[in-house]
Amino acid sequence: MKKDNIIIQLIVLVTLLILGNNAFAEPITVPPGLKPGDQYRLVFVTSTTTIALDVSIDIYNDFVATVAASVPKLDALGVQWKAIASTEEMSAIDNTGTYGTGVPVYNLAGQLAAINYTYLWGIGPSEPYLSNPIKYDETGAENGSSIVWTGTNVNGRPDSGLWLGGYSGTAFYGLSDSVEYRWIANNVRLITDSASLYALSGVLEVPAKSPVPASILLLLSGYAGRVDYLDLES
């Protein structure tokens, strides 16, 4: 019956109004399955690339922070973004504050990337192990098998001059589509080459659920009350 179809369409319309852009928008900043009060962090691989000549970690942090700020949904989170990267003076594990057990880490497709910090680094399991790859960029789009500067060994720390800006002229890089140790330390390459960076957010918390706005409830009740007066065919 057409009356039933109209009621269904009204329900869909109101649902979309309640959800807003979250029904379709990427990136996913509140992973599904979490409850209000749950803490987590987000990670992505930058769609833009950079060389690795700089010796200061601030350069790489600024790079990923600028990329995150270019996406309104990420910028609205109001958290710091740090590069998962090591220089001679700063390890990735210290730069990102990923020591200890910590909280789960999710990619921007809403998938669990790491159960906690020990799964990022080779200090919990026998080696780093991700649940899902960090292959989604700041927009939530899949970025394939991007080569990513890390300057970091599997334990989250720099090693043997292979950090970013290192004297060896080469540095560790990872592969964004890997869930094994290769995500962080696949091999080395010349620091004059260009590659992406991993960006890790500060700790986030799932907000309390907002009640349905009274205006939307009024809209639904108003339309529902008028359906019987529509000239409908069975």
N, C-alpha and C positions, 0 to 999 in steps of 0.2 A: 504494500500500500504506500501511496505517496506520503501519507501522514507519517508513517514509520521512517521513511527515508529522510524527511525533513528533521525529525527528532534526532536521528543519528548524525546528520550534518551539523545540527546545533551543538550536540555533545562534542563532536570533533573540533568545531570552532572554539568552543569554550576551553577545551583542553589545550589547544594551541595558544590561546590567550594566556592561560595560566603558566604554561611552560615558557612562553616567550620564544626568543631565538634559540634557547637551549635545545629545542627539539631537533634542530638541524645543524646548528653552528659547530664549527670546528675552530680551534682545538678543544678537546674535552679537558676541562680544568677541575671537575669534581668527578672522579672515577666512579662508575656504577658499583653498587654493592656495599659502599661505605655508609656508616651511620653518622648522624650528627655528633660532633665531638671527636671523631676519629682524626688522627693526624697522618700526614703523608707529604711526599715531595713529588715534584714533576720534573721530567727530564726530556730534552729534545736535542736533535742535531741541527745545527744551523744550515739554512739553505744557501747562505753566502760563505765564502771561503777567505782565508787569510794565509800569509806566510808565517813562519815561526822563528823569525830572527830576533825578536824582542826578548830581553832577559828579565823583564818585569812582569809578574803575574797580573798586575793591574791592567796591562794592555789587553790581555785575553779576557779578563773579567769585564772590562768596559765593552769589548767587542760583543760578548754574548748578551750583556745587559741592554745594549743598543738594539740588538736583534729582537729581544723579548719585548722591549718598549714599542717596537714598530707594530705590534699586534695588540689592538685595544683590549681584547679579552685577557691577555697575559699581563698587560700593563695595569689593568684594573685590580689585579690580585694584591698589588702593593707590597711585594716581597723582593728581596735581593736575588739576583741570578748570578751564579758563579760558574766559571769554566772548570770542567773536570780535566785539569791540566796541571803539569808540574814544571817549574823552573828550578834552577839550582838552589834558590833560596826558599822556595815554597813547594811543598808536596801537594798533590791533588787531594789527598785524604785530609790534610790540614786546611787547605784552601776552601774545601766544600764542607768541612765539619762532619765528615762521614766516618768518624771513629766510634767504637762501641757498637751496640746493636742498632740503635736508631729506629727509624720508622720506614714503612714501605715506600718504594719509589715507583711511580707510574709514568709511562710514556704518554704522549698527547693524543693517542688513539684510545685512551682509557684503559690500557692493558697494564697489568702488573709487570714491571721490569725487574725489580729486585724485592724479595721478601723483606729484607732489611739491609743495613750497610755491610754486614759481613758477607753477603752474597755478591756485593759489588767487587770486593777484593779477595785475594787468596789468603784470608786469615780466618775464615770460618770453615767453609767446605775445603776440600783438597785444592780447589782452584776456583777462580771467579765463575759464577754461574748465574745467568739471567733467566728469568721466566719467559720473557719476550724481548725481542731486540729493540734497541733505541733507534729506530729507523724512521721516525716521524719528525718533520721539521716544525718550526714555530707556528705554522698555519694548520698543523695536523695532517698535512699531506705526507705520503710515504716518500722517503728520500733514498730508497734503494740501498745499494751497498756503498754508501759514501765513505770516503777515506777521511778520517778524523784525527786531527792533531791531539795528542795526549801528553807526550813527553814523560810517560808514566809506565812503570813496571806493574806487574799483576798485583803487587801488594799496596798499590796506591801511592808509591813514592818514586822519585827520580832515581836513575841508575846509570853509573858509568859514563857520565857526560851526555847521555841520550835524552836530556831534558830539553824543553823548548828554549831556543837561544843558546844552546850548548856549544862548547868549544869544538866538539867533534864535527860539527857541520851537518850532523844528522840527528834525528829524534824519533822516538817511538810514535807510531800512529796506530789507531784502531779501525775496525770495520763496523759500521753502524748496523749491519744486518746479522752480526754474530751474537750468539748467546754464550759462547765460551770465552776463554781468556783473550781471544782475538778482538773482542769488543774494545779492549783497552790497549793491548800490546801485541799487535799482529806482526809488525816488523818495523824497520826504520826506513826513513827516506830523507832526502836533502831538505834542510829547513828553508831553503829558498823556494821550494814548491808551495803550491796553495792547497789547502784542505779545509774542511769544516772544523767546528769545535762542538763539544757537548756542553749544554747549558743545564745546570741543576738549580732548581728554585730553593728558596728557604722553606722552612717547615710551614705547611698549611693545615688548616683545620676545617672539617666539613661543617658548614653553618647549620644552625637550627632551621627546620623547615618553616617557611613562611606560610601563614594562613591564607586561604583563598580570599583575594580582595573582595570587599562587600559590593563594589561596583560590578564585578563579574557575576556574583551570585544574583544581583538584581537583574542583570541582563538576561541570565538564564531563566529566572523565574518569570520575567516579563514575556519572553518569547514562548515559554512553555504554556503560559496562560492564554496566549493568543492563537495557538495552533488549532484549537477546535473551531475557531471562527474563519479559518482559511477555507477557500473553495477548493476542496481536494476531491480527487477521483479515487475510487477504490481500485 
